[in-house]
Every structure is written in structure tokens, then in C-alpha cells.
Amino acid sequence: MRSTKKHTFTSIIHGKYKHEETLATRSFAGNYLVVFDLAEAEYVSNYIQGNGDKNKFMNKFAKACSDGFDPDIHLERIGVANQTTMLKSETEAIGKFFEKTMLAKYGPANINNHFLAFNTICDATEERQDAMFSLVNEDLDILVVIGGFNSSNTTHLQEIARTNNIESFHIDISDRISVEDNSICHKPLESELTLRKNFIPDGKIKIGITSGASTPDKIVADVIEKLIAITK
């Protein structure tokens, strides 16, 4: 991110502006703007193309930009980075979206003077997301996602399941599963812990298992043992 450090380029960071990893990412940047998702990226893109109100823009991103940020100046040359645990496919989509925006405004001959992309997704997170995209194509009946409830990369695995209409159960430890009554205490997306009884249906089913980048192998193994015990 050397160009942004020199204040040549403004870092557009895909992430949650309060998240500790976003705070770390922006510390390497000079000027920055944090966008949470593609919808916010589109909002910024519209402004770059001359469609927007500066006061409304600054009110919207007041807590998500660097000190002294001026969209009329600092959005002329941008680079796209990300909070390392954000969903890789969305970061890539945002990067391509901004690249098209700058191409449309400045033309192919000048694009390198106005747009840069940085690959800041950690290897472990990227590997799990890639594996997850393969897993959801396996005609799963249910999916168990294992990892901390505050782990962004684990939550994104569950988001992939929901996007592909697969019933998923996010747990942090094997004790959330009761073999005796075939129940699971899990955390749905954007909700509190919920008890689900008879979560594994009778008959032949296909269960998928995935885990966050920092989930210990022992916890995954314990969960697998309990799932096998229930299905037996």
C-alpha cells in the first residue's frame, strides 16, 4: 500500500469502519474511505461520476473517512483494499466496480494513474472461502459452521450458505450439540442463540462441515464425533 502511504492514492477499504482489522488497515493509509458493501461502493461511484451532494456524502461517511477528507479531491486517485476477513468475492466485486468507474471517467490510457488494487485477503481466509464455494455445490441438506460468534471470517462462511439456500447452524464449541435429544444451540445470522430440537432429520442426509480460520482442529473433531453419534 506504498502509494496510499505517500498520499498519492486514497485507500477505499472494504470493511466495517469500527472493526479492529479495518483500523489496522487504515493505519497504513494516508487518506482513506471505508465502504461496508457494494451498495455503499455504488454510492461512492455515483459521486465520482458527478452525481451526488457533497454535504450528504460527508454526513454518510463522517465516521468512515480520514481527517480532512474531501471527496472532490481524494476520490480522483483511488486504490481498493479490504478488512482481511471480509468476503473475498464481494471485495473483488467492489474492486472491479471501482475499476470500471475510473475507466469510464478517465479512459483506458489514464487508468493506472487513477486506480490501484491490493490483495490483502489472508491465505487461510481465502482458502476456507474457496472451499466453502465448492462445498455448497454438494447438494447438502444441512451445514454446520464452527467458529467464534465474533469471528468475521466464520460469519461469512455462514453467509455463503444462506446465499445458496442451505440450512446452516453456527456453533462455537461441540457442547452446543446434544446427542441425547438431537438438539443444537446455534446462532443464526443477525440473531441471538437459538435452540433447535431434532435438527438432524431421519433418513439418509448429507451434512457439510466447515470452520473459521482460527478454529482449533480439536473442536472440529469433537463436533464430527457428536454428529456421527446422532446419525447412528
Secondary structure, 3 states (H helix, E strand, C coil): CHHHHCCCCEEEEECCCCCHHHHHHHCCCCCEEEECCHHHHHHHHHHHCCCCCHHHHHHHCCCCECCCCCHHHHCCCEEEEECCCCCHHHHHHHHHHHHHHHHHHHCHHHHHHCEEECCCCCHHHHHHHHHHHHHCCCCCCEEEEECCCCCHHHHHHHHHHHHCCCEEEEECCHHHEECCCCEEEECCCCCCCEEEECCCCCCCCCEEEEECCCCCHHHHHHHHHHHHHHHC
